[in-house]
Amino acid sequence: MNAQPVDSVDRRTIHLPAVLAFGSNLGDREATIRAAFADLEATPGIEVTATSQLYETIAVKPEGIDPDAPEYLNAVATIRTSLLPEQLLDAVNRIEHEHGRVRAERWGDRTLDIDIVTFADVTRDTERLALPHPRAAERDFVLVPWLEIDPDAMLPGRGRVDALLSAIPGSTLRPYAGERR
């Protein structure tokens, strides 16, 4: 049997699936989210496999719906990545920062928010990262676009996304038709 030199060994990298949720309610929301999709695709170790259409919704603050705050555009992307969960978090935080994200208040208005909804079947609850996202099951602005690109989607530990969505009362979510003039 002939041994192959190390340089000729076929090296394979494992790529795991993840789901990311995007939101923006400041600035050119559409351009920001579309640029974030491109920035994500340009990040080594990340392959964007699908992106949803954009959806618009009323802002939600810790106290509840805030009709006076700028409305959000939301979308979801599915990816495959060779990054570890914390490395993916670093990557999305970098993209947020490059698009002017300021973390001044919890659930405050923002140019860009990217949440890791799921990372394969990883369960994690640290000060920095909770997987799956702890409030994803309650957010129609995550579940609707996710179902658009993956009708059989499952939220680990919670079940089918379509069933979770049917349990959410009264949606304010609507497909985005472009800026109103």
C-alpha atoms as one frame of an Amber mdcrd trajectory, in Angstrom:
protein
   0.000   0.000   0.000   1.394   3.385  -0.982   1.045   6.151   1.584   0.071
   9.553   0.199   2.046  12.591   1.252   0.180  14.871   3.666  -0.072  17.611
   1.020  -2.187  15.364  -1.194  -4.706  14.304   1.446  -8.243  15.320   0.492
  -9.317  17.612   3.328 -13.013  18.050   3.861 -14.592  20.753   5.936 -17.861
  20.183   7.708 -20.474  22.840   6.971 -23.433  22.999   9.332 -26.793  24.662
   8.633 -27.902  27.783  10.451 -30.820  30.202  10.238 -30.301  33.950  10.608
 -32.948  36.650  11.102 -32.392  40.211   9.852 -34.119  43.401  10.932 -33.699
  47.104  10.209 -35.793  50.147  11.062 -33.348  53.036  10.518 -31.849  54.446
   7.329 -32.270  52.719   3.960 -33.632  49.520   5.458 -33.876  47.567   2.212
 -30.376  48.475   1.013 -28.936  47.652   4.434 -30.463  44.165   4.582 -29.516
  43.376   0.980 -25.941  44.571   1.635 -25.839  42.427   4.782 -26.829  39.371
   2.710 -23.906  40.140   0.363 -21.523  40.740   3.278 -22.531  37.423   4.774
 -21.933  35.625   1.458 -18.488  37.267   1.234 -17.496  36.013   4.701 -15.076
  33.063   4.588 -16.695  29.906   5.941 -20.263  31.007   5.146 -22.426  30.025
   2.191 -25.860  31.652   1.934 -28.263  28.965   0.702 -31.522  30.982   0.622
 -32.908  34.402   1.486 -36.541  35.301   2.028 -38.358  38.268   0.636 -38.575
  41.327   2.867 -41.447  41.796   5.300 -42.539  44.919   7.133 -43.829  45.073
  10.686 -44.551  47.487  13.498 -41.706  47.899  15.991 -41.848  45.834  19.168
 -40.232  47.211  22.319 -39.925  45.567  25.763 -43.219  47.266  26.706 -44.981
  45.910  23.597 -45.879  47.215  20.135 -44.677  50.779  19.494 -46.646  52.329
  16.591 -44.625  55.562  16.938 -41.254  53.905  16.241 -40.064  53.460  12.645
 -41.361  50.205  11.144 -39.009  47.282  10.638 -38.041  45.394   7.546 -37.315
  41.755   8.333 -35.955  38.785   6.429 -34.438  35.371   7.065 -31.479  33.631
   5.468 -30.407  30.035   5.657 -26.698  29.339   5.518 -24.160  26.556   5.722
 -21.055  27.378   7.710 -17.765  25.899   8.805 -17.572  28.469  11.611 -18.231
  27.622  15.236 -21.326  29.279  16.772 -19.303  32.000  18.537 -17.322  32.660
  15.344 -20.595  33.076  13.447 -21.774  35.485  16.151 -18.525  37.460  15.723
 -19.120  37.581  11.963 -22.713  38.829  12.209 -21.751  41.366  14.907 -19.010
  42.665  12.585 -21.538  43.038   9.743 -23.961  44.844  12.068 -21.187  47.212
  13.190 -20.127  47.913   9.592 -23.711  48.992   8.895 -23.814  51.443  11.794
 -25.380  49.283  14.505 -25.293  50.994  17.898 -26.314  49.020  20.984 -27.724
  51.843  23.106 -30.923  50.230  24.424 -32.447  46.767  24.479 -34.760  46.330
  21.484 -33.999  49.891  20.410 -34.199  51.268  16.890 -31.314  50.032  14.755
 -29.784  50.151  11.319 -29.252  46.384  11.367 -29.899  43.456  13.662 -28.834
  39.918  12.791 -29.879  37.112  15.141 -28.716  33.523  14.985 -32.012  31.657
  15.207 -30.599  28.136  14.942 -27.186  26.576  14.465 -27.656  22.938  13.426
 -29.124  21.222  16.497 -26.800  23.027  18.892 -28.300  24.055  22.214 -26.392
  26.709  24.104 -27.225  29.218  26.809 -24.317  31.440  27.737 -24.140  35.115
  28.595 -23.142  35.812  24.999 -25.168  33.332  22.938 -28.440  31.435  23.345
 -29.284  28.724  20.816 -31.841  28.279  19.506 -32.880  31.929  19.796 -35.058
  32.080  22.937 -37.842  34.227  21.430 -37.898  32.928  17.842 -41.017  30.818
  18.464 -42.959  33.989  19.390 -41.917  36.144  16.427 -43.986  36.025  13.268
 -41.382  38.269  11.618 -38.938  35.364  11.980 -41.281  32.428  11.393 -43.083
  33.702   8.259 -39.933  34.437   6.209 -38.317  31.229   7.481 -41.286  29.165
   6.285 -41.124  30.926   2.923 -37.658  29.481   2.278 -38.078  26.232   4.229
 -41.701  24.987   4.446 -40.601  22.013   6.590 -38.572  24.115   9.053 -38.150
  22.876  12.611 -37.108  24.950  15.614 -35.013  22.602  17.778 -36.716  21.866
  21.067 -39.918  23.664  20.006 -41.235  21.819  16.946 -42.463  22.643  13.471
 -42.282  26.309  12.554 -45.696  26.250  10.840 -47.296  24.984  14.079 -45.487
  27.629  16.124 -46.685  30.330  13.730 -50.306  29.172  13.963 -50.135  29.713
  17.740 -49.239  33.426  17.389 -52.309  35.675  17.604 -52.818  38.784  15.456
 -49.931  39.476  13.114 -48.896  42.949  11.948 -46.493  41.462   9.391 -46.966
  42.198   5.692 -44.878  41.626   2.561 -42.737  44.647   1.727 -43.631  46.353
  -1.533 -40.903  48.995  -1.547 -40.727  52.434  -0.021 -43.969  54.391  -0.100
 -43.805  57.737  -1.836
